[in-house]
Amino acid sequence: MKTRHFLLTGCAGFIGGHMLDRLLADGHTVTGLDDLSTGSAANMEAARGRFTLIEGSVCDPKAVARALEGVTHIIHLASVPSVPRSVAEPLESATASIIGTVTLFDAARRSGVERIVQAASSSAYGDNPALPKQEGQMPRPMSPYAVAKLTQEYYGFAFGKCYGLDVVSLRYFNVFGPRQNPHSMYAAVIPKFITMMKRGERPVVYGDGEQTRDFTYIDNVVEANVRAALSPNPMRGAVANIGGGSGHSLNHLVALLNDLLGTSLEAVYEPPRVGDVKNSLADVAKARELFGYEASVDFAEGVKRTVASFR
């Protein structure tokens, strides 16, 4: 396999750390860019000494220019990844996703980068009731985070039209897996539930628990990024869903965790949160067509592996 030089933004994040490990395992040269504001050095521990880390913001043109030296491909993950946090701090969310992306794209178009794969979000669909979610559906973003991630997609398309930059945006659906931070007040639901239930605490569910999510195991997302980056097909600003292929309610998740942990804890139900959507399920036909994506790890197996990692 031909090796490339990747720039990985957000390399200290949950997804970034797994992405870093995979790129290095495949023999690629990697430069990482991260200001460590939301990520953790622990996520890069296994890669220590095997890649170049530039500690800086994707919003800083000088840091971006340094990071792009010799780079052929970019995987752009840097953002402030939380719907509730964007509701509390909308300016921070917009700055990271919008200003950071424009700064990166503007430098990339001058440097001869072959392709950019960027993290988009299923939150762009908002409360559109149609299931499964297809890329052609009208976006209805319900949170500042969703608006910011959708704006990234539009910039990807526009930079392709104006400058010939080859960008593909991957709409992730509820990514989970080992090393995901359970301690933040904005923590994703699966690591948060595992941590609480291991302590014998009842998990907190916002709403009636019947809302569904297409929980997507981290290995599926990493594989999607690699395939999208290296596919011979031109992307031309394409947008593609990356999901696990099945919807699961939070009540089902609690039941599955009780089974795996040997507990019998009932959820505590609180009022729904602002910006949350009711149901989410990905149609991944476009990703399959563009770069051969298939989810190789299903929901139950992914949860089992995640629980085992927390032990």
Backbone torsions as a table, in degrees:
resi	resn	phi	psi	omega
1	MET	NA	132.8	177.7
2	LYS	-66.7	132.5	179.1
3	THR	-92.3	151.4	-179.9
4	ARG	-126.4	170.8	174.0
5	HIS	-108.2	111.4	-177.2
6	PHE	-99.3	139.4	161.4
7	LEU	-99.0	125.0	179.8
8	LEU	-115.3	105.6	176.3
9	THR	-85.0	147.0	-176.3
10	GLY	71.2	32.9	-173.9
11	CYS	-69.1	-16.4	180.0
12	ALA	-92.4	1.1	178.9
13	GLY	-80.5	176.6	178.6
14	PHE	-59.2	-55.0	178.8
15	ILE	-68.1	-40.0	-178.4
16	GLY	-58.7	-41.2	179.8
17	GLY	-63.9	-42.6	177.2
18	HIS	-66.8	-38.2	179.1
19	MET	-64.6	-41.6	178.6
20	LEU	-59.5	-47.1	179.9
21	ASP	-59.7	-42.5	-177.7
22	ARG	-67.6	-45.8	-178.8
23	LEU	-60.9	-41.4	178.7
24	LEU	-68.4	-39.2	178.1
25	ALA	-62.2	-31.4	179.3
26	ASP	-82.7	-1.4	174.8
27	GLY	90.6	10.2	-179.0
28	HIS	-80.9	156.3	169.1
29	THR	-84.2	135.7	-175.6
30	VAL	-131.0	131.9	165.8
31	THR	-111.8	129.9	178.9
32	GLY	-106.4	142.4	176.1
33	LEU	-127.3	120.9	-179.1
34	ASP	-160.1	138.8	177.1
35	ASP	-94.9	2.6	176.4
36	LEU	61.8	23.4	-179.2
37	SER	-78.3	-30.1	178.6
38	THR	-125.2	-19.8	-179.9
39	GLY	-86.8	-165.7	-177.8
40	SER	-146.1	138.6	176.8
41	ALA	-59.5	-26.7	-179.9
42	ALA	-61.1	-30.3	-179.7
43	ASN	-69.7	-14.4	179.4
44	MET	-108.0	5.0	-171.1
45	GLU	-59.5	-43.2	-177.4
46	ALA	-66.7	-19.7	-177.4
47	ALA	-99.2	3.6	-175.4
48	ARG	-53.5	130.5	177.2
49	GLY	82.0	-2.8	-176.5
50	ARG	-113.3	2.8	176.8
51	PHE	-149.3	168.0	179.6
52	THR	-98.9	120.9	178.2
53	LEU	-103.5	124.7	171.6
54	ILE	-108.5	113.4	-178.8
55	GLU	-85.2	103.8	-177.5
56	GLY	-174.0	172.5	-175.8
57	SER	-93.6	144.5	174.6
58	VAL	-67.9	-13.1	175.7
59	CYS	-83.4	-7.0	-176.6
60	ASP	-97.3	109.0	-177.4
61	PRO	-56.6	-35.8	-178.9
62	LYS	-68.4	-42.5	178.3
63	ALA	-65.2	-40.5	179.4
64	VAL	-64.7	-43.4	179.9
65	ALA	-60.8	-42.6	176.6
66	ARG	-61.6	-43.6	-175.7
67	ALA	-67.4	-26.1	-175.2
68	LEU	-84.7	-4.2	-177.0
69	GLU	-61.2	117.7	177.6
70	GLY	79.6	3.2	-173.6
71	VAL	-79.3	137.6	176.0
72	THR	-104.5	-30.8	-176.2
73	HIS	-137.0	148.4	177.7
74	ILE	-124.2	134.3	165.3
75	ILE	-114.1	113.1	-170.1
76	HIS	-104.0	104.1	-178.3
77	LEU	-113.3	-10.5	-172.8
78	ALA	-62.8	128.0	176.4
79	SER	-172.5	-178.0	169.4
80	VAL	-107.0	96.6	-162.3
81	PRO	-87.2	78.2	177.6
82	SER	-166.5	127.3	174.2
83	VAL	-65.1	-51.8	-179.8
84	PRO	-59.7	-37.9	179.4
85	ARG	-66.3	-35.9	178.8
86	SER	-68.0	-30.9	175.8
87	VAL	-67.1	-38.7	179.3
88	ALA	-76.5	-34.7	-173.9
89	GLU	-135.8	70.4	-174.3
90	PRO	-64.2	-33.4	-178.9
91	LEU	-67.1	-41.5	178.4
92	GLU	-61.0	-43.1	179.8
93	SER	-62.6	-45.7	-178.3
94	ALA	-66.1	-41.5	-179.0
95	THR	-61.2	-48.2	-177.8
96	ALA	-63.2	-47.1	-173.6
97	SER	-81.9	-40.8	-173.6
98	ILE	-89.2	-58.2	-179.9
99	ILE	-62.9	-41.4	178.6
100	GLY	-61.4	-42.4	-179.0
101	THR	-67.8	-43.9	178.6
102	VAL	-63.6	-41.1	177.3
103	THR	-59.3	-46.0	-179.9
104	LEU	-65.2	-47.9	-177.5
105	PHE	-63.8	-39.3	-178.8
106	ASP	-63.6	-40.2	177.4
107	ALA	-72.0	-38.4	-177.2
108	ALA	-65.0	-36.0	-178.4
109	ARG	-67.5	-21.8	179.5
110	ARG	-91.3	-12.0	-170.7
111	SER	-104.6	-3.5	178.0
112	GLY	80.4	23.8	177.0
113	VAL	-61.6	137.7	-177.0
114	GLU	-77.4	-40.6	-177.6
115	ARG	-157.0	147.0	172.6
116	ILE	-120.0	127.2	170.0
117	VAL	-107.5	121.2	-178.7
118	GLN	-120.3	149.4	178.3
119	ALA	-77.8	115.8	170.1
120	ALA	-104.9	-165.7	-173.4
121	SER	-148.0	142.1	175.3
122	SER	-65.9	-14.3	178.4
123	SER	-63.3	-15.4	177.1
124	ALA	-59.7	-28.8	-178.9
125	TYR	-73.0	-25.1	177.0
126	GLY	56.1	-133.4	-176.1
127	ASP	-95.2	20.1	171.7
128	ASN	-58.9	119.6	-170.8
129	PRO	-77.2	-12.4	-175.2
130	ALA	-66.0	133.9	175.5
131	LEU	-130.2	143.9	-6.8
132	PRO	-71.5	166.0	179.9
133	LYS	-75.2	126.1	177.7
134	GLN	-118.6	147.3	-171.4
135	GLU	-60.5	-25.0	-179.2
136	GLY	-80.7	-6.5	179.6
137	GLN	-69.0	149.6	179.0
138	MET	-65.3	124.4	176.8
139	PRO	-64.5	143.6	176.1
140	ARG	-140.2	63.7	-175.1
141	PRO	-61.6	136.4	-174.7
142	MET	-111.4	0.3	-177.7
143	SER	-141.5	158.5	174.8
144	PRO	-57.1	-36.4	177.6
145	TYR	-60.6	-46.5	-179.0
146	ALA	-62.1	-41.4	178.5
147	VAL	-63.2	-43.6	-178.4
148	ALA	-63.9	-43.9	-179.8
149	LYS	-68.6	-36.2	176.3
150	LEU	-64.9	-38.2	177.8
151	THR	-62.1	-36.5	175.2
152	GLN	-57.2	-42.9	179.0
153	GLU	-59.5	-45.9	-178.6
154	TYR	-62.5	-38.9	176.9
155	TYR	-66.0	-36.4	177.0
156	GLY	-60.4	-44.2	178.3
157	PHE	-66.7	-44.6	-177.3
158	ALA	-64.8	-41.2	178.8
159	PHE	-67.5	-28.1	173.9
160	GLY	-68.1	-45.0	-179.6
161	LYS	-66.6	-42.2	-173.8
162	CYS	-82.9	-35.4	-170.4
163	TYR	-127.0	-3.1	-179.5
164	GLY	79.3	13.5	178.7
165	LEU	-70.8	129.6	-176.7
166	ASP	-92.4	103.2	-174.2
167	VAL	-120.9	140.4	169.9
168	VAL	-129.7	135.5	-178.5
169	SER	-109.6	125.5	-178.1
170	LEU	-105.7	116.8	179.2
171	ARG	-84.2	99.1	179.8
172	TYR	-72.3	143.7	175.8
173	PHE	-113.8	104.5	168.8
174	ASN	44.2	69.2	-177.9
175	VAL	-73.9	139.1	177.5
176	PHE	-146.7	164.5	176.2
177	GLY	156.6	-175.7	179.5
178	PRO	-57.6	148.3	176.7
179	ARG	75.0	7.8	176.2
180	GLN	-77.5	133.3	-172.8
181	ASN	-68.9	119.2	179.0
182	PRO	-93.8	-1.8	-167.5
183	HIS	-100.0	-20.5	179.2
184	SER	-65.3	150.8	175.9
185	MET	-66.4	-14.0	178.3
186	TYR	-108.6	20.7	-174.9
187	ALA	-60.3	147.6	175.6
188	ALA	-65.0	155.6	-166.7
189	VAL	-67.2	-40.0	-174.2
190	ILE	-67.0	-52.4	177.8
191	PRO	-63.4	-32.8	179.2
192	LYS	-65.6	-45.6	179.4
193	PHE	-63.8	-43.8	-179.3
194	ILE	-58.9	-47.1	-178.0
195	THR	-62.8	-44.3	180.0
196	MET	-64.6	-46.7	-174.0
197	MET	-70.6	-30.5	174.4
198	LYS	-63.7	-29.8	178.0
199	ARG	-85.9	0.6	-178.9
200	GLY	83.4	13.4	-179.8
201	GLU	-93.6	144.2	178.7
202	ARG	-75.1	132.7	-179.4
203	PRO	-71.5	146.0	-179.3
204	VAL	-96.3	123.6	178.9
205	VAL	-113.1	128.8	178.0
206	TYR	-93.1	114.4	-173.1
207	GLY	104.2	-161.8	-176.2
208	ASP	-90.0	-1.4	179.0
209	GLY	84.4	-4.8	179.7
210	GLU	-89.7	-4.1	173.9
211	GLN	-63.7	142.4	-174.8
212	THR	-112.8	151.2	177.5
213	ARG	-136.1	146.0	172.5
214	ASP	-90.4	80.1	-178.7
215	PHE	-66.0	129.5	-171.0
216	THR	-122.8	117.6	-176.8
217	TYR	-68.0	144.3	-172.0
218	ILE	-55.3	-37.8	-178.8
219	ASP	-61.4	-33.8	178.1
220	ASN	-65.4	-40.4	-179.0
221	VAL	-68.9	-43.0	178.2
222	VAL	-59.8	-46.3	179.4
223	GLU	-61.6	-40.7	178.8
224	ALA	-60.7	-43.2	179.1
225	ASN	-61.9	-44.2	179.8
226	VAL	-63.1	-46.9	-179.1
227	ARG	-63.3	-42.1	-179.7
228	ALA	-65.7	-38.0	-179.0
229	ALA	-67.1	-37.9	-170.1
230	LEU	-104.6	-2.1	179.2
231	SER	-60.4	140.0	176.5
232	PRO	-74.0	-12.8	-179.7
233	ASN	-73.8	133.4	174.2
234	PRO	-66.4	143.3	-175.5
235	MET	-97.8	-39.5	172.7
236	ARG	53.5	43.1	177.6
237	GLY	79.4	16.1	-177.2
238	ALA	-62.6	152.6	175.1
239	VAL	-120.3	132.9	-178.0
240	ALA	-140.0	137.6	176.1
241	ASN	-73.7	141.0	172.3
242	ILE	-126.4	103.5	-177.8
243	GLY	-134.4	177.9	178.9
244	GLY	-88.9	-16.0	174.6
245	GLY	94.5	6.4	177.9
246	SER	-151.2	147.2	179.7
247	GLY	-100.4	140.0	-178.4
248	HIS	-137.2	134.2	179.9
249	SER	-76.7	160.4	176.5
250	LEU	-66.6	-31.7	175.5
251	ASN	-63.5	-40.3	176.2
252	HIS	-63.4	-41.0	178.4
253	LEU	-60.3	-44.9	179.0
254	VAL	-61.0	-42.6	179.8
255	ALA	-63.4	-42.2	179.8
256	LEU	-65.1	-41.4	179.2
257	LEU	-66.9	-38.9	174.8
258	ASN	-57.1	-41.9	-179.4
259	ASP	-65.3	-44.7	-177.3
260	LEU	-71.9	-33.1	-176.7
261	LEU	-92.7	-8.4	-178.0
262	GLY	71.3	30.8	-179.7
263	THR	-112.8	174.1	177.1
264	SER	-141.5	55.6	-174.9
265	LEU	-94.6	132.6	176.1
266	GLU	-91.9	148.7	-179.2
267	ALA	-71.4	153.2	168.4
268	VAL	-99.1	124.9	-175.5
269	TYR	-100.3	127.5	179.1
270	GLU	-118.9	164.6	178.6
271	PRO	-59.0	150.1	178.5
272	PRO	-57.8	151.6	179.2
273	ARG	-91.3	148.6	176.2
274	VAL	-62.2	133.0	175.8
275	GLY	94.0	-13.3	179.3
276	ASP	-75.5	144.3	177.2
277	VAL	-99.2	161.3	-175.6
278	LYS	-80.4	-51.3	-175.7
279	ASN	-137.6	148.7	-178.9
280	SER	-148.2	130.6	178.6
281	LEU	-155.1	129.4	-174.0
282	ALA	-92.4	137.1	161.9
283	ASP	-94.5	117.7	-174.6
284	VAL	-104.7	18.8	-177.8
285	ALA	-59.6	-38.6	-177.7
286	LYS	-67.3	-42.1	177.3
287	ALA	-64.2	-36.5	176.5
288	ARG	-63.1	-43.3	-178.9
289	GLU	-69.3	-42.7	-175.0
290	LEU	-72.7	-43.1	-174.1
291	PHE	-147.0	23.2	170.5
292	GLY	71.5	29.5	-178.4
293	TYR	-73.4	135.4	166.9
294	GLU	-143.0	141.1	175.6
295	ALA	-73.9	117.9	-176.6
296	SER	-92.3	-19.4	179.9
297	VAL	-119.2	118.0	-177.3
298	ASP	-81.1	174.2	-174.2
299	PHE	-57.5	-52.1	-175.5
300	ALA	-61.8	-43.3	179.0
301	GLU	-66.3	-39.7	178.6
302	GLY	-62.7	-42.7	178.1
303	VAL	-65.3	-40.1	178.6
304	LYS	-60.0	-45.1	179.4
305	ARG	-65.6	-37.5	-178.6
306	THR	-68.0	-44.8	177.5
307	VAL	-58.7	-44.2	-179.8
308	ALA	-61.2	-37.6	-179.1
309	SER	-68.6	-29.4	179.8
310	PHE	-76.8	-14.8	176.9
311	ARG	-78.8	NA	NA
